[in-house]
Amino acid sequence: LCAPSIGGGGGGGWGGGVHLHFRKGTANPFTQRVTWRPCRCDVGRTFVCASARAGGPDGLGFGGAGGNTTCVAVDVLPDIAPVVRQPAVNATFEFYMGREARVPVVAALHNPGKNLTWGSEGLPAGAHLAHTHLDLAAIDTSCASGPCSHRGRDLVWVAAYNQGGLSARVCVQAETPEVTGCERDGEPRYAEVCFTVRALRCVYALAREQHLQEVASLYHTDWLSIYAMNPSVTAPDRVQYAGQLLNVGHLYSVVPGDTLSRISTRFGTTVEHLLMVNADVQPDTLFAGDELCVVPDTCKAAIGGNTA
């Protein structure tokens, strides 16, 4: 239970939350200032009325002269917890190894004067939160319970060359740290959104001035193999453009009876290399239908695919 902070207190009906700042002066026009910090019990429309009265020595002839009364309507909006408007809950975002990508996280605030702090859980290695690149002013400012302003952060991640297949569930929190004393007991001051980020396997985005030979060395293969897997590359000796996507291996679907050892022998690679290019795979959790990235070595592959 609570009582409104205006209308029921002493001093001409002003409550404890309202302050009228008196000062003397001879300026014309003459102004006074009223400040009010409303609380949750003041939500709704309140009328504040004021009148001016001139005072002075009786000999001046204007002692006690009064002016008209002016009233203003003040609408107090509820100060609710932040609301996350982007991204959608449980959305999935795909990243390419080597290429920076961003997931904007946007929270709506009904009180634009409040600060907002950000936190996160479950970020994959190399990911971080940064100031958003979105034009927040262009977002629709109408929220369910009235006008609102927006704050944002971007989840930024450049998936590393050995993070293909990695999937992480990320949760981002937006919290208003200030405690005004108007909150209900147990009332939340934060909002959270959780989503999934996933690095695609077997595809790598070139960095600026990066050659095929450099990419090949990352995946323990040769540039001819990379060249053969990318027919769009017509001049392998030239520097490709930054961000160009390259296939760095072949996708293989696990069949019943497969093990990492059998697959590595069949394709002339090693179990360690299979684990390196498939960050989500564990040696003892391989199932039929799983998809793997395989970087074969044709000189060492088992003849005819025989793994016996």
Helices and strands as residue ranges (DSSP letters): H 10-13, E 18-21, E 33-36, G 40-42, E 44-54, G 58-60, E 65-76, E 83-86, E 92-97, E 100-109, E 117-121, E 128-131, G 136-138, E 142-143, E 146-147, E 149-158, E 167-175, E 190-205, H 212-218, H 223-228, E 245-247, E 250-253, H 260-266, H 271-276, E 291-294, G 303-305
